[in-house]
């Protein structure tokens, strides 16, 4: 009974604030973040050394040892209220994608068609990032960098 009362007092402030929370943000040890809108009702299911987040009919798997933080926010912590970067569409050729006009240090991410992050590349000091996808297995991939998202089919 005492444990239940202690648990109630610990969870009570969180439950009162829960109505204000709008986002679930998962940050990886590599600095990549994945954001879920709580209104979309993401379901988090633990499974051995990983957990699976199901949202909008898609499953994303996270290895627990590769997760830096799992936090809830009422606003996005790094929300940008105006467009800061003006990146151009990436140039695709010979199994690579070249992104230009990015903010220095920003990430370009590659996702599988199942939504799993495959790799990330950080833009250099000139705002350029080159993603080599020629070595990836055949499949459909999404490349996201700056304000551009590109779907590629690797044969």
N, C-alpha and C positions, 0 to 999 in steps of 0.2 A: 504494500500500500504506500509506503514511504517513497519507493522508486517512482510510482505513478504520479504522486504529488510533485516530486522534484522535476520529472519529465514535463508535467503540465506547465510549471513555472518557467522552464527553459524554452518551451515551444510557444507559449502564449504570445510573447512579443513578435515572434516570427509569423504566427498566424494572423495577428492584427495587421502586420505590414504586408502580408501576402497579396492583398487586394491591390496594392500599389505596384507590385512587381510585374514587369512586362516581358523580360528577356532572360533566357538561360544562355550563358556564354561559357564555352569550354575552350580553355587555352592549352595548347600542347607545349611540350618542352622545347619544341623547335620555334615557338613564337606564333605559330598559326592559330587562328581563332575560328571557332564555328559557333554561330549564333542561331538560336531558335526563338521564335516568337511564342510566348506562352499561350496566346490565344489559339495557336495551332495545336495545342495540347500534345506536346512531345511526351512520349512514354519512354522512361529509362528503365532498362532491365539489366541487372548485374548477371554476369556469366563467367565464372572462374576468375581469370586475370584480366578481364575486359568487361565493358558494358556496352549495350546496344541501345541507341536512341532511335525510336521509330517516330517519324513525323511526316505527315502528308503522304502516307503509304510507302515511304522510303526508309530503309534501315541504314544507319551509320554505326560502325563498330569502332570503339576507342579502346586501345590497350591502356590499362590503368597506369602502368609505369611510364607511359608517354604523355600523361595528362598532368599539367602543371596546376591548373585550377578549374573548378566547377562552381560558377557563381551565378547568382540571380541579381538582376538590376531593374530599376524602374525606368532607366533611359540607357541607351548604349553608352558605355564608358568612353568611347572614342568617337562619338557621333560628330559628323562634320555637317555643319549647317549650310555650307555653300561648297560648290565644287572647287577644289583646290588644284587637282591635277587635270591636265588635258592630254591624256595619252592617246596616241593614234592606234588604229587597229594593228595587231601584230602582223609582221611579215612572215608567211609560212613558206619554207622551202627546204628540201633535202632533209626531212626529218627533224626540223627545228623550227621554233617560233621565236622571233625577235620582237620584244616589246620595247617601245621608245616613249619618252615623255613621261615616265613614271617619276614619282617622288623618290629621291635617293633612299635606299634602305627598305622600300616597300616590297611586299612579297607578291610573287606570281605563283599561283597554286595550280596543280594538275589533279583533277579528280577523275576517278573511274565512273562508268555509267551508273554504278551502284551508289555513288556519292562518297566513296572512300577517298581520302586524300592520298595521292600516290607519291607526290614529291612537291617541293617548293624551291623557288630560286629567288634570291634577294637582288633587287635592282642595285646597280653600282652607283658611284657618285655622280655619273652623268645621266642617271635615270633610265638606264638600259638593262634589260634582263633577257637572257637567252635560255630557252627551255629546249633541251634535246629529248625528243620523244621517239626517235628511231629505234631505241633499244627496248621500248616498252612492248609487252605482248600485244597481239592483235586485239582490237576492240575499239569502243567509243570512249573518248576522253573529253573532258571539259577543262579548258584553260582559262583562268581568271586572273587578270592583272589590271590594276587601276580601275577604270570605269569600263573595261572591255571584257566580254566573255565570249569565247570561241569554242565551238564544238568541232572536234576532229575525229576522223575515222582512220585508225591505224590498221593497215592490212598486212 
